[in-house]
Amino acid sequence: MAISIKDPKTDELARRISSMTGETITEAIFHSLEFRLKTLESLRDDSISMERIKVIQNQVRKKISKGSHSLDHGDILYDKNGLPRRN
């Protein structure tokens, strides 16, 4: 399958990368696109993770009583025997 680069700046970038790496222009374009796709997918995965973190934060907030402080976490997380609570 053929690809035609009609933009001179894009052609120059592909040729420079090809020259620096020793790859063919096709290989240079392939690896560049592959890298960009992985980067974009990673960013999307990060945003999904952030959404999940926000959900967890809200769940934790609901379980912590008002007036509790960060130093009071033992009473919230553990029972009188020091074992984790199962709420």
CNS distance restraints for C-alpha pairs under 8 A (distance, minus, plus):
assign (resid   5 and name CA) (resid  10 and name CA) 7.01 0.50 0.50
assign (resid   5 and name CA) (resid  11 and name CA) 6.05 0.50 0.50
assign (resid   6 and name CA) (resid  10 and name CA) 7.93 0.50 0.50
assign (resid   6 and name CA) (resid  11 and name CA) 7.42 0.50 0.50
assign (resid   7 and name CA) (resid  11 and name CA) 6.22 0.50 0.50
assign (resid   8 and name CA) (resid  12 and name CA) 6.08 0.50 0.50
assign (resid   9 and name CA) (resid  13 and name CA) 6.21 0.50 0.50
assign (resid  10 and name CA) (resid  14 and name CA) 6.22 0.50 0.50
assign (resid  11 and name CA) (resid  15 and name CA) 6.17 0.50 0.50
assign (resid  12 and name CA) (resid  16 and name CA) 6.07 0.50 0.50
assign (resid  13 and name CA) (resid  17 and name CA) 6.20 0.50 0.50
assign (resid  14 and name CA) (resid  18 and name CA) 6.04 0.50 0.50
assign (resid  14 and name CA) (resid  25 and name CA) 6.00 0.50 0.50
assign (resid  14 and name CA) (resid  28 and name CA) 6.44 0.50 0.50
assign (resid  14 and name CA) (resid  29 and name CA) 6.34 0.50 0.50
assign (resid  15 and name CA) (resid  19 and name CA) 6.02 0.50 0.50
assign (resid  15 and name CA) (resid  25 and name CA) 6.19 0.50 0.50
assign (resid  16 and name CA) (resid  20 and name CA) 6.15 0.50 0.50
assign (resid  17 and name CA) (resid  21 and name CA) 6.05 0.50 0.50
assign (resid  17 and name CA) (resid  23 and name CA) 7.94 0.50 0.50
assign (resid  17 and name CA) (resid  25 and name CA) 7.87 0.50 0.50
assign (resid  17 and name CA) (resid  28 and name CA) 6.22 0.50 0.50
assign (resid  18 and name CA) (resid  22 and name CA) 5.56 0.50 0.50
assign (resid  18 and name CA) (resid  23 and name CA) 4.94 0.50 0.50
assign (resid  18 and name CA) (resid  24 and name CA) 5.67 0.50 0.50
assign (resid  18 and name CA) (resid  25 and name CA) 5.30 0.50 0.50
assign (resid  18 and name CA) (resid  27 and name CA) 7.76 0.50 0.50
assign (resid  18 and name CA) (resid  28 and name CA) 5.43 0.50 0.50
assign (resid  19 and name CA) (resid  23 and name CA) 7.12 0.50 0.50
assign (resid  21 and name CA) (resid  28 and name CA) 7.80 0.50 0.50
assign (resid  23 and name CA) (resid  27 and name CA) 5.64 0.50 0.50
assign (resid  23 and name CA) (resid  28 and name CA) 5.81 0.50 0.50
assign (resid  24 and name CA) (resid  28 and name CA) 6.14 0.50 0.50
assign (resid  25 and name CA) (resid  29 and name CA) 6.12 0.50 0.50
assign (resid  26 and name CA) (resid  30 and name CA) 6.06 0.50 0.50
assign (resid  27 and name CA) (resid  31 and name CA) 6.07 0.50 0.50
assign (resid  28 and name CA) (resid  32 and name CA) 6.06 0.50 0.50
assign (resid  29 and name CA) (resid  33 and name CA) 6.07 0.50 0.50
assign (resid  30 and name CA) (resid  34 and name CA) 6.01 0.50 0.50
assign (resid  31 and name CA) (resid  35 and name CA) 6.01 0.50 0.50
assign (resid  32 and name CA) (resid  36 and name CA) 6.20 0.50 0.50
assign (resid  33 and name CA) (resid  37 and name CA) 6.08 0.50 0.50
assign (resid  34 and name CA) (resid  38 and name CA) 6.26 0.50 0.50
assign (resid  35 and name CA) (resid  39 and name CA) 6.20 0.50 0.50
assign (resid  36 and name CA) (resid  40 and name CA) 6.20 0.50 0.50
assign (resid  37 and name CA) (resid  41 and name CA) 6.08 0.50 0.50
assign (resid  38 and name CA) (resid  42 and name CA) 6.02 0.50 0.50
assign (resid  39 and name CA) (resid  43 and name CA) 6.27 0.50 0.50
assign (resid  40 and name CA) (resid  44 and name CA) 6.27 0.50 0.50
assign (resid  41 and name CA) (resid  45 and name CA) 6.15 0.50 0.50
assign (resid  42 and name CA) (resid  46 and name CA) 6.15 0.50 0.50
assign (resid  43 and name CA) (resid  47 and name CA) 6.33 0.50 0.50
assign (resid  44 and name CA) (resid  48 and name CA) 6.35 0.50 0.50
assign (resid  45 and name CA) (resid  49 and name CA) 6.21 0.50 0.50
assign (resid  46 and name CA) (resid  50 and name CA) 6.20 0.50 0.50
assign (resid  47 and name CA) (resid  51 and name CA) 6.28 0.50 0.50
assign (resid  48 and name CA) (resid  52 and name CA) 6.35 0.50 0.50
assign (resid  49 and name CA) (resid  53 and name CA) 6.14 0.50 0.50
assign (resid  50 and name CA) (resid  54 and name CA) 6.25 0.50 0.50
assign (resid  51 and name CA) (resid  55 and name CA) 6.44 0.50 0.50
assign (resid  52 and name CA) (resid  56 and name CA) 6.33 0.50 0.50
assign (resid  53 and name CA) (resid  57 and name CA) 6.11 0.50 0.50
assign (resid  54 and name CA) (resid  58 and name CA) 6.27 0.50 0.50
assign (resid  55 and name CA) (resid  59 and name CA) 6.34 0.50 0.50
assign (resid  56 and name CA) (resid  60 and name CA) 6.20 0.50 0.50
assign (resid  57 and name CA) (resid  61 and name CA) 6.14 0.50 0.50
assign (resid  58 and name CA) (resid  62 and name CA) 6.36 0.50 0.50
assign (resid  59 and name CA) (resid  63 and name CA) 6.71 0.50 0.50
assign (resid  60 and name CA) (resid  64 and name CA) 6.38 0.50 0.50
assign (resid  61 and name CA) (resid  65 and name CA) 7.94 0.50 0.50
assign (resid  64 and name CA) (resid  68 and name CA) 6.84 0.50 0.50
assign (resid  64 and name CA) (resid  76 and name CA) 7.16 0.50 0.50
assign (resid  68 and name CA) (resid  72 and name CA) 6.16 0.50 0.50
assign (resid  68 and name CA) (resid  73 and name CA) 7.99 0.50 0.50
assign (resid  69 and name CA) (resid  73 and name CA) 7.31 0.50 0.50
assign (resid  72 and name CA) (resid  76 and name CA) 6.98 0.50 0.50
assign (resid  73 and name CA) (resid  77 and name CA) 6.01 0.50 0.50
assign (resid  74 and name CA) (resid  78 and name CA) 5.57 0.50 0.50
assign (resid  75 and name CA) (resid  79 and name CA) 6.82 0.50 0.50
assign (resid  76 and name CA) (resid  85 and name CA) 7.80 0.50 0.50
assign (resid  77 and name CA) (resid  84 and name CA) 5.81 0.50 0.50
assign (resid  77 and name CA) (resid  85 and name CA) 5.64 0.50 0.50
assign (resid  78 and name CA) (resid  82 and name CA) 5.26 0.50 0.50
assign (resid  78 and name CA) (resid  83 and name CA) 5.21 0.50 0.50
assign (resid  78 and name CA) (resid  84 and name CA) 4.40 0.50 0.50
assign (resid  78 and name CA) (resid  85 and name CA) 5.06 0.50 0.50
assign (resid  79 and name CA) (resid  83 and name CA) 5.50 0.50 0.50
assign (resid  79 and name CA) (resid  84 and name CA) 6.27 0.50 0.50
assign (resid  79 and name CA) (resid  85 and name CA) 5.67 0.50 0.50
